[in-house]
Amino acid sequence: MNLKEFLSLYPWEKEYNVNQLNLQNNEKLDFLWNLKLEIKPEEIWDYLADTSTTNKELGLPPMEFKEENGILMGKSKNAGIHLEWREVPWQWEYPRFIKNERIYIKGFARYVRAMYLLESENNHTNLYIYFGWIPRNIFGKVILKIGMPKIQKKYQDYLQYLIEQIKYNKFILSKSLIDKKQKEEIFNKIENVYNRINDKELNLYYKTIWNYLLNQDNNFLYRIKIKKIVKDLNLNFYDVLTFFLKSTKQGLFLLSYDIICPHCKGVRKELNHLGEIPEKESCEVCEIDFESTGFNNIEITFKVHPSIFKVKQEFYCAAEPAKKPHIILQKKIEPKTTYKFFLHFTNDIYRLRWKGQKQYIILKKCQNAKKELIINDYITTDQYIELEDNAQIIIENTSDSIKEIILEYISEDEFFLRPYELFNFQGFRDLFSEEVLNTNIKLDIGIQYLMFIDIVGSTKLYIEKGDDFAFYQVKKFFEFCYEKIKKYYGAVIKTMGDAIFASLPDEESLIQCAKEIWNNFNNKEIKIRIILNSGKVFAVNLNTGIDYFGTPVNLLAKMEKYLKEQEIAIPEHLYKKENIKKYINDLEYLGMENLSLKNDENFMFYIFGNFKIY
């Protein structure tokens, strides 16, 4: 494809922003470069989408971005010339094209459009790189005519280098901007802190983790995801979490509660305390309001404390496709037009929506299903549709205005750290006991694994054995339970008289912890009963710190009434799980009870005794 053919497919006359802002200019400059890459489009896509890294490697200067009323404004300084522009929302379709536009306020240009087109050919990629400029004046025209051929040569060299790195699975690019002297200064600072507190857990990991951190780019250091560190360094999650929590208390990091837009996954607010979390938030970019207390709407990250060194986010481009890897199609549909594409299911489930609408369509891969789907310009209700692989999707915009369609795959970010993972960890509750939610907030923390342990007949114990003896036994009960709950990386949510309400990280930890506690109090002065349950709960502030609320919590109290001393209650939904049965096959079955819930639902649970451990 030559330039003439390209411009026939993507004519200037159809550029909405050029026409609307009267940017027409006979001095348009078009540059089209064609590169043959010995790699598939799917293999090179992530690197091309990361235009910020590309620009950095091309030697372009850093950029600053600021969101104003939902519009991304950028500025930079190139060859001594100040540039300011409005970033137009990007368009892309994985793995076929990426399009970016900028409307300049200051600088040598008035407008630019840039595109990557990727064509697959015999396991290779035909890559077309296009830039279309409208210079501000003759001076701008001269600069672009001199500068763009140099950029072309840099692109060729960089992509050749990049493909070699990908082929041989090498470390692609250097990340850290911290030089050797700075690293030495930083290590002197942090070593003084760790040596002063002399904590074995911190001393064990601080050199490994800080060496890793100081070899990352500033954007990672600005939002440190500790699960990424756990994976890269093959460390225990709770050890790394403990390291960051303790180091934060020592002033080496800042803990941040980041509110995340459920659509674009962008950070809308960075908060220092739980009590600052609002009920609702908005994303002007996506044109939606949302509840900030949703399960996936708050992410826990850490930042290097500015007293150690100041971390500034670095951008060499807005790189919107790289920041939204879950979105595989973001496309403007002109009024009264249609856009068609074929959906190849690389993931099982996708979500299709119009920008600014909360309603969406879930698309699921299925054999012998629809081969074609037509979507009009408004989705009235949430829908679930099954499609065959490579089904054709036809998007119709029958309205009189431009609309933006978005197709995204539904998946979990493996490095996303949620609030409940702190709430369920005793180390966080001990170190950050001052952290509480606002009293009007009900935070969705999803499925939790709950345990209620109660001393049976404590009043009788005090009367028959005396206060000193009874107090000592109850104290030992609490200490032992705390120790075992902590051993299984759980947390005590609260104590109530001589009872403990706790949460464990998963169902296997729940049953194993219960067994150890049960076994310890068999045939002793203290008699206990244990109630287990799991289900969706909310974190709230009931003037007892971070507390849990919801039906699964209420059921613990209801089940307790059916238990005598040295008995345990396990709900049916837990008991029947295959991974749980191996832990409870040594129980003596005592009976089954049934609780009536709302909407004529029944909640069944089993009562057991003689809990042994081998």
N, C-alpha and C positions, 0 to 999 in steps of 0.2 A: 504494500500500500504506500503510495507516494503522498505528498502533501496535498495535492489537488483532490485526490480521492478521499483523504481524511477530512478535508474541509467540506466536501459534499455530504459526508455523514454527520459532521458536527459543524454546521455553518454558523458564522457569527450572527446572522440575522435572527437565529432562534435563542440567542442568549438574553434571557429575561432581564438580568441586571444591567447589561449594556444598554438595552433599549429603554428601560425604565428610567435610568439615571442620565440618559442622553449622553452616553459616553462614546458615541460614534466618532470615528476618526479615520481618515484615509491613510494614516500612517501606522496601521496595525502591523505588527511584526510577528510572524509565525515561524516556529522552529519545530521540526519533527525529526526524531532520531529513531532508527530501527536497530535493535540489538538482538542477535541470536544467542540464546542462553541454553546451555546443555543441562537443563534441569526442568522439572515439571512446574507449571504455574502454582500448584498447591504447595510446592516445596519452597518457592521463593517468595510467596505472598506475604508472610508475616514480616519479612525483612523489608520488602517494598512498602508495606503499610506503615512501618515505623519511619516515616519521613523525617522525624526529628533526628534520629541517629544518622540517617543518610546525609542530611544537610550538615551535620557536625563533621562527618567524614569527608564531605566535599570541601570543607574549610570555610563554610558560611558562618557568619557571626551569630551569637546567641540572640534570642528574642524574648520579649516580655509580653505576657498576655494578661488581660484583665476583663472580667465579665461585667458588662454594663447593661442592665435591663434585659438580660437574656441574650445579649449580643457580645461576641468575643472580639475585643479590640486588641490589636497587636502593634508593637513598635520595635524598631531595631536601628542599628547604625551600620551601613554597608559602604565601604570605601570612603568613609568620612561623611556620608550623606545620611541624614536622619529620615527614617521611613516610618510612617504611621498608616494603619489600614484597618478596615473592618473585615473580619474573617466571615465569609459566607459558609453556612453549614455544608459540610462535605457530602459527596455522593459516592457510593461504591457498591459493587456487587462482587462478592467472593466467587471464584478467583479471576474475574474478568476485567474489571476496570476500577480506577480511582479518579475522582475529579475534585479539584480544589479551585476556589475563586477567591480573589481579594480585591476589595475596592479601596484604593489608596486615597488617603487624606493629604499626606505629605510624601515627597520623594520624587524620583525620576519617572514614575509611571502613574497612570490614572487607574489602571485595571490590569489584572492578569488572570488567565485561566490556565490550569495545568492539569494534564491527564496522563495516567498510565493505562495502556491497553495491553492485555495479555492474551495471546492466541496460542492454543495448544497444538503442537505439530510433532507427531512421532516421539512422544516423551520429551520434547524440547519446548521451549517457550520463545515465541516471537514477541518481543517487548517493544512497544512503541511509546516513546516519551515525547510528550508535546507540551510546548509553552506558547501561549498566545498573549502578546502584550499590546497595550495601548499606551505609548509613551506620553509623558506630560508635555514634552517640548522637543526641540531638536537635540538639546543636550542629552535628554533621556534616551533618545533614539540612538545616538552615538555610543553611549555607555552600553546599551543592550547589544548592539551589533558587535562591539568589541568583547563583551563579557560572556555572552552565551556560548560561543564556540569553545571557550575555556572550560565552561561548565560541562559541555558535552564530553570533552576529553577526560575530565575528572569522573564523570559518570561511568565511562567505559572502563577506566582503571579500577574504580571502586567495585563495580559489579563483577568484573573478572576476579578480583581478590575475594569478594564475598562468596562466589560460587565455589572457588577452591576450598575455602574454609568449611562450607556446608558439606561438600563432597567427602572431605576427610574428617568431618566431625570435630573440627578444631575449635578452640576458644575464639569466638568470632571477633570481638572488639574489646579494646581496653576500656575500662569503665571509670576507675577512680581518677579524680582530678587532684588528689592529695599527694604532694611530692614526699620524698623520703624524709626531708627535714621536718615537715609538718607532722608526719606520722610519728617521728621520734618525740616531738613536743607533746603530741596528744597522748602517747603511751606514758610519758612521764607524769602527766596529770592524772590519768586513770589509775596508774600503779600506786600513786600516793594515796588515793582513796581506798583501793582494795587492800593495801597493806595496813592502812590505819584501822579498818573495821575487822580485818583478819577473819573473814567468814570462809569456811572450808568449801561450801557450795559455790561461792563466787570465785574463789581462787582456782577452783578446778577448771572453770570454763572461760574466764575473762580474756585470756590471751587468744584462745581459739576464736571466740566470737568477735572480739574487736579486730583481729586480723582479717576476718571475713568482712566485717563492716567497712573497714578502711579501704577495701578493694572494690566497693560498690559505687555506683554513681549517686549524685546528690538527690535524684528523685526517689531512689530507694531509701536513702537515709532520712528523707523528709517524712516518708510513710513506711516505717519498718514493719514488715509482715513476718512475725516470728515463725510461723509455720513454714515459710520458705527457707528460713535458716535451719529449722529442724530437718527438712528434707535434704538440703544441700550438704549439711554437715553430718547427717545420719545420727542425730542426737535424740534423746528422750524429750518429748514435748513438755512434760511437766518440769523437767530440769531447766529447760530454756525459759519457760514462763517464769519460774522462780527467779532465775538469773535477772530477767528484765524487771520484774516487780521489785526485787531488792535493790537493784542498781538505780531504779527510778527513785526509790526512797532516799538514796544517797546522792541524788542530784545529777546523775549521769544521763538520764533519759527523761523525756516527758511522755506521759500516757495520754492518748487522745481518743475521744469517742467521736467517730466520724459518721455523720448522717449521710446515707447513700441514696441517691435517686433510684427507685426500682426499675426505671426504664433505661436510662443511659448509663447507670452505674457510676455516675460522677459524684464526687464529694460536694455536698451542698453546705455543710458546716463542719468545723472542727472544734469540739468542745473539750474543756479541761476537766469537767466534773459531771458525774451522773445527774446531779440536781439541775443541770442546765438543759437537759434534754426536753424539747418542747413536744406537745401532743401532735402538732402538724407542721409540715414543712412544704416548700414548693420548689419546683424546678422550672425556671423561666425558659430555659433552653428547650425542655420537652413540653412546656406549656401545660403542666399538670400540678395539682396539689396532692399530697399524699400524707399518710400517717407515719410519722417518724418512728413510731414504736413497733412497726412491723418486724417480723422475724428476721428478714434479710436487710433491714434498713439502717442498722447501726453496726459499724465495724470498729474493732479495737486495733489501734496501731500505736507505734512508739516513734519518737523523734529523738535524735541526739540533742542533749541539752546545749543551748547556745554558749554556756560557760565552758564547754569542752571545745567546740568549734561551731561556727555559724553555718548552718546548712541552708542553702538557697536552691529552690527548685530551678532546674535548667531546662530551657526549651530552645530547640533550633527549628521548630515548626509546631503547629497545633497538633498535627498527626492524629486526627480524629479517629480514623479506622483502627489504629494501633491501641488507642485508649478504650475502644469499644469492641474488643475481639468477639464478643457474643453476637454482635450484629453482622449478619452476612449480606444484607441488602439495605441500603438507605438511599432512596431515590425520589427526586422531585418529579411529580407527574403534572405536566402542563394541563390547563383547562381543556376539556373536551377531547382528551387524547387517551390512548391505551398503551400500556407497557406489558410486554410478555417476557417470561423467562421460564426455564425448566429447573425444578427443584431436585437436586441430587441430595438425598438424605445422608449426610455424613454423621448426623446425630438423629436419634429416634424421634425427638419431639421439637417442634418449632412453634414460635408465636408470631403471628402476623397482625400488625396494627397500623393505624394511621396516626401520625404525630398529633398530639394534643387530645386524643381520645383514650379513655380508660378501657373501653370495650376492646376485645381482641378475639382472634380465631386461633385455636390450638390445632396444629397440623401434625398428624401422626402417621408414620410409615406403616403401610399394611398391604399385603398381597391381595389381588383381586378387588382393589378399591377404585376410587375415582382416578381417571387419567388426566382430568382437566378441572380447573377451579376458576370461576369468574368472581372477582371481588369488585363491588361498586365503591363509591366514594364515601360511604358511611356504614359503619358496623354498629347495628342497633343493640345487639346483645352478645354476650360471650358465647362462642360456638366451639364445637369439637368436631373436626372433620378428618377422615382417614383418606390418605392418598397413596397411590403407588409411587415407587421410586421413579424419579425423572418425569413426574407429572408436570404438565404445563399450567402455569398460573398466569391468569390474565387480569391485570389491574386496570379498572376503568375509572377515570375521573370525569364524571358528567357535570361537575360544578363549573362555575365561572372563575374559579381562583386556583392557584397552584396548591397542590397538596403533596405531602411527603409520606411515602409508604415505608414501613420498616419491617424487616423479617429478621428474627433473632432466634438462636437456639437456646433452649432452657437447660441450664446445667449449673452445678455448684462450683464456686471458686474454691479450689482445694486449700487456698491459703487464707481464707476469710476467717477471722477470729471474732466470734460472737460474744455478746455480754454474758450469756449463761455459762460460757466456759471459764469466765472469771468468777461468777457467783457460785459455781459448784466447786471451786478450788479453795481449800481452807487457807492457803497461803495468801490469797488476795484478801479474804475477809479479815485475817489477822493483821496484815500490813496496811490495809486501806479501810479500816473500820469506819472512818469518817465519811466514806462514800455512800450516799443514799439517794434514792430517787425522789423527785418531787412528789408530794402526796396526791396529786391529781393524775399521775402517770400510771398506766397499766401496760407494762412492757411484755410483748409476746416473746417467750423464750422457748417455745416449741415443746417437744416431748421430753419429759424429765423422769428420772428414776428415783423414787421416793421411798424413804424408810422411816418408820415411827417406832421407837423403842421406849417401853414404859416399865417402870418398876411396879410389880404387883404387891399390894399389901405393905407399903412403906410405913403407913401409920401404925400398923400392928408391930412392925419391926422396932419402931421408936419406943412403943409402950413396953414390949417384952424384953428388949435388949438394952434399953437406955439410950439417951441422946448421943453420948460420945461414940459408942459402938456403931449405932445406926448412921451417924454423920460420916464416920470413917468409911463404912461400907458403901454409902451413896457416893462419896467423893471418889472412891476407887472405881465405881461403876462409870461415872462421867469420864474419868481419866482414861480408862480402858477403851470406852466407846470412841472418844476423840482420837485416840491413837490409831485404832483400826480404820476409822473413817478416813483419816489422813493417809494411812498406808495405801488405801485404794483410790487415792486422789479425789476424794469426795469432800463435802463441806457440811458442817453443822449449820443449818438454817437458823434454828433457834432452840432454846430449851424452855420447857414449860413445867415448873415444879420439879418433879423427878422423872421427866420424860424428855426425849431428844427427838427432834425432827431434822432429818438429814437428807441430802441428795448425793447420788453417786453418778459417775460419768456415763455408765451404760448398764445394761441388765445383768451382765455376767459379774461385773464389780459389785453390783447390788446384792446378788445372792451369795457371793463369796464372802463379802463383808458381814452379811447377816449370819452366815454359818459360823464364822470365827467368834462373833460376839455371843451367839447362842451357846456354842460349845464351852466358852469360858464360864458361863453362869449356870451350867448344869450342875446340880447337886451342891449349890452354895447357898449361903444365907440369903443373898439377893435373888429374888425370883423375877423373871422378866417375861414380857410378851413382845413379839415383833410383828409389825404389819408392813407389807410391801405393796407398792402400786407404781404404775407408770401412766403417763398421759400428758396431754397438752396443758400447760399451766402458764401463769403470768407472774412476772416479778413486780412487786408493789412495795410501798412504804406504809407499814401499819404501826409506825412508831417503834419498831423492833429491828431497825436496820433494813437490809434487803430481805424481804419475806416473799413467800410463794403463795399464790392464791389460785383457786379453780376447783372444778369438780373432783379431779384425782386427789387433791389435798383433803377435801371434805369427806371423801370416801374412807380415808385412813381412820378418821374418828368414828365413822359408822361401823367399820369392820372391827374396831377395837372392842366394842361392846359385846361381841360374840366370843371373845377369847378369855381363857383362864390362864393361870400361870404356866410358864414353860410351853406355850403354844405359839404357833406362827401362822399368819394368814397370807396366802398368795393368790392374787386374782387369776381367773381362768386364762386371760389373754397372755399372761406371763408363763403360767404353768405349762401351757401347751407348746411353747416354743422349743424346738429341737435343741438349740444351744443351751437351754436352761435345764433340760431334763437330766443331763449327766451330773448336775450338781445336787439334784434333789431326789434322786432315786432311792435314798436311804431314809426317807421320811416315813413316819407312821401316820397313815391316813386316819383322821378323826371325824371327818364329815364335810359337808358342803352347805353353804348358805347362799341365799339369793336376796339381793336388795332391789327394791323397785325404785326406778328413777323416773324422771319426767318423760313425757311422750311415750309412756308404757314400755320403756326400755328396762331390761333386767341386767343387773350386775352380779355375776356369780364369782364366788371365791371359795378356796379350799382351806381347811384348817388341818394342821399337822402338828405332831409332837415327836419327841425322841429324835431330835436333830443331832446327828453325829458327824464328826469330821474324821477323815482317815489320813 
